[in-house]
Amino acid sequence: MRKVIQKVGLLLLLAMSVTLSVFAQDDAQFTFFPWVTSYYNAGGIGEQHNTLCFTADYNNKYLGWGDLPSTAINNDSVDRTGPQDFLFSIESYLKKLHGSIGVTLVHDRLGYYSNTGVKLGYAYKLRVGGGHLGIGAQVSLYNQSIDGKWRTTQEGDPTLQNLSESTLDLDFSFGVMYKADQWYLGLGWTQIAAMFDKQQALRVSGEYGSRRSSQLYLHGGYTWVMPFNPNWELIPQALVKTDFKTFQWEVLALARYNGVYWGGIGYRFQDAVSLAFGARPFYNSSNMYLKGLDLGISYGITANSLGYRKNRSFGDVEVVVRYCFDIYKPEVFSGYGNSRYIYKNRY
């Protein structure tokens, strides 16, 4: 079973990465994508099994870039803060539900456009082979708004004249994720309704706007324990995504020492090269309420034309914080009895 899943995942990754074209980014992008799995894959909700997890991730892209298209927009001042993405999620495994529930709040801003959304999802968990399979679904509600400073210099364009300052979209996501001891593989599909609803029938308010596009994600990773020094682990991870018109891929390769300190390098195609560092400072602590804290920071060097021109980008900065702790005590079996009753399925 494990070999079949690995081979299928490898073939899908190779097939999807053949086409390398510029990706029209719609969903928020995070360098620490393995930390925010539930955002793009509903099957990854509660992938930290038997725990309650809180995750916050803030990404500020293209710092210093101020070359705004003045022919299309009248702006009183140049905005050099760049696009910003923020995510906060809560996930928990619940035995009575045989799975995990999760709530994700996300806010991303690009120029004068802001998107604020909430996702509520559930992932059913079951044991398959030597690992765990999650099958999940989410419902999401997004509000898109335009800054009041936005003004057009072009007169007579009906699309611009009727552009609503605020719109509300309802949509759905689906995903599956398989996680073994040393590797994982997942497939997520977001904004499913947007792909089939060409007339934007789910829009609650507003006549015109830019609805979030449907996107498909394939991701996976592997943890390799160094044979000459088991204190060191190498963790390569990859994410391929498409809006069914174009593709983009990114990789993040980390090295972790003694389970505590970690660092590495990431690359997003035609976007950025990132350096990432972090630590789980209380990982070896006997206090179960402290050992689940994980901190990380990254700096991305812009690897496209925005980094090589006047008013250029000085790069991206991202910070992630995750805190998890077990909510169920380990089960201890003792005495005598039939093995069928002593053994209990984790899910």
LINSULTA-V76138 format. One record per helix or strand of 3 or more residues. SS is the DSSP state (H for helix, E for strand). FROM is the first residue (numbers start at 1). TO is the last residue. If there is no record, write none. Layout:
BEGIN
SS | FROM | TO
SS | FROM | TO
END
This chain:
BEGIN
H | 2 | 16
H | 33 | 40
H | 42 | 44
E | 51 | 60
E | 84 | 94
H | 95 | 97
E | 99 | 110
E | 113 | 128
E | 131 | 146
H | 158 | 161
E | 166 | 179
E | 183 | 190
H | 192 | 196
E | 215 | 225
E | 232 | 242
E | 247 | 257
E | 261 | 268
E | 272 | 279
E | 293 | 302
H | 305 | 307
E | 316 | 326
H | 339 | 342
END
